[in-house]
Amino acid sequence: MLSFRSVLVFIASFLMSSCDDRFRPIEHLESYHEALARSKLIKFASVQKEPTPHLISLPNLRDRVLPLSQFDIGLLDFLSLQRCEVGVIAGEKNSILGRVMPTSQRFVYELKIIKAIESCSVGNESLINELNIIAKAKRTELPNAFSNALWAGEEAEAFFSLSNGMIPMSPELSQYQELIRALEGLVIIKNDLQSLPNVTSKAFEAHMKAVLDSEYGGKLLVTLKELVSSLEYIAKAVESIHANSSNCQAPVRYLKQQFTKYYVTIIQPYMARINRVAYQVLPYINELREGAQGVPEQLTLFLAQFDEAEQSVWGRYKNASIRHARAWSGLFQQCGIRPAEI
């Protein structure tokens, strides 16, 4: 027999799960499916489901981080560099905190040290030549440092996590305007790398915090997977309906009611909000992917889920939404139902 404490724990767990909005869209998709299944025209049992999109998780850190060169300067040369900002900046990195600096801060450091080296004036020609070699190498690797800031930090882990649920149903919570502004700012920085943009640590961290807080990338993948599975399944069932005189009476009128009640009223507006944000965010993500050298294959495959290819998760979703709309449009057209009646 369960103890009173066990009962309370069970009730609390049930209430918490029932109040969890992270997967609320699935409830509406299931309601849509169940309502259609009550019709004699919809035979889900005889419809072969398409393979559900396989979501790739963010690769391990070793498959995301790009190596950056390390340069050693002798003690006497280092002391000479105290006359300019190079010594101060290098000293910050060599501090205890600097040795474990986050990837975002490492990128800002690389910008600062290149600027400091190129503006440093010391009366030692061999040291100047050595510094110029270092600055040139660091300029070459700057896109990789930027890539590490984007994909090899805790921000990417939160942004791409597949454990945070789906895009919220709430219009207020699904706008992601801070994320869009942050990604726009990051793209501007990326396109201006060779000019060594004036990026403060505070400003760059603000961009990265917006990325981290949004948890958008993983939520989008999970959402698209569920929508693809449902829309493709329903589209195949609707495509198999024979639009004869008998079926186009009460049976199709019932289907139209359910289509309007669940899809037109709830699911389609939700998809419209998803599309509005994704069409702004995904071009930024795809642009930010470019430029780095030697990106690990696992990271490339992971990020490809967001590109425009037909078999990417995003591509599958776009095709599924079109197929679903065409299936219903074809049925209603064959039955003489005008668009205004849908």
Buried (B, 14 or more C-beta within 10 A) or exposed (E): EEEEEEEEEEEEEEEEEEEEEBEBBBEBBEBBBEBBBEBEBBEBEEBEEBEEBEBBEBBEEEBBBBEBEEEEBEEEBBEBBEEBBBBEBBEBBEEEEBEEBBBBBBBBBBBBBBBBBBEBEBEEEEBBEBBEEBBEBBBEBBBBBBBBBBBBBEBBBBBBBBEBBBBBBEEEEBBBEBBBEBBEBBBEBBBEBEEBEEBEBEEBBBBBBBBBBBBBBBBBBBBBBBBBBBBBBBBBBBBEBEBEEEBBEEBBEBBBEBBEEBBBEBBBEBBEBBEEBBEBBBBBBBBBBEBBEEBBEBBEEBBBBBBEEEEBBBBBBBBBBEBBBEBBBBBBEBBEBEEEEE
